[in-house]
Amino acid sequence: MLGRRTLLTGIGGATLAGIARAQAFPDRPLRWIVGYPPGGASDTFARLIGSHIGAKLGQNVVVENRPGGGAVVASEAAARSAPDGYTLLHVDNGILVYNPALYSRLPFDPDRDFQGVGFIGRFPLFLVVRPDNPVRDFAGFLAASKTRPPNYGSPAVASPHHLAMEMVKRRTGLEATHVPYRGGPAAMQDLLAGNLESVVIDCASGIPFITSGRVKTLCVFSEARSPRAPDVPTLRELGHADAVAYGWQGMSVPAGVPAPIVARLAEALKAGVGADDVQARYRDLGIESAPWSPAEFQDFVKRENAEWRPLIRDLGIRLDS
């Protein structure tokens, strides 16, 4: 009995200590690692939302850009950091879902080394062509591809845009040749200059072109039409029910961060995403958000893994071959 009582006392003491740490958290600035250069969508929303998180927690959130290797550099830095809640990782499809299928070896395991905090948002993806393109709709684009496959631009090899289009090709019979760029704006510039035939672009970069009529938008890959482009049909509507894809972003921390601290971070993230200026920006760009708990975000990632990793391996797309 004495041994059991001592053990239970020890467990209770550890629990109380964890609660005390969570109540004192944070007592210094936090760093939010972003695996992409300044100025992109990931960096922009980390800084915008991070300011609200800092206000909620009473400490500054310092965004640290660590670009390189498909965000592998940033991911490794986060995975190796102390599991104390002071290091946050800006995550997306690539970091948590794609990379294990794209690389034969990684210096970390996203399934084991990270735990989810919450969801930042998902970005509908559009297929656009120049206004003078003779095709009128996706059906015409699909039919024309059988005679002469067009090319299509994306922000990068193995970006959500690239992999989504390869999925669309697989599930609709479309034929098209990929041309990778360094970012969506560069692809859009080449499209408008006449050097490219089509582009898969996300809402954050594409909505200004779409709403102004500078491009002809053939379809959106999302589950429902975008309120910012209500005349653009989904591929589901066009008879391709399983051709659905998004770009998305979230927040994770190293595995082992105490649950009470994860809960505090999750509430701060939820407040940041829900802030009036952030939601106004989301509405303007057509970004979709959801106030998921850490468990709900983890479940979402598991569903994404089950769909995308087998598809990537089946397509034979690799980044280290």
Secondary structure, DSSP 8 states (H G I E B T S, - for coil): -HHHHHHHHHHHHHHHHHHHHHHH--SS-EEEEESS-TTSHHHHHHHHHHHHHHHHHTS-EEEEE---TTTHHHHHHHHTS-SSSSEEEEEEHIIIIIHHHH-S--SS-HHHHEEEEEEEEEEEEEEEE-TT-S--SHHHHHHHHHHS--EEEESSTTSHHHHHHHHHHHHH----EEEE-SSHHHHHHHHHTTS-S-EEEEHHHHHHHHHHTSSEEEEE-SSS--TTSTTS-BTTTTT-TT---EEEEEEEEETT--HHHHHHHHHHHHHHHHSHHHHHHHHHHT-B-----HHHHHHHHHHHHHHHHHHHHHHT--S--
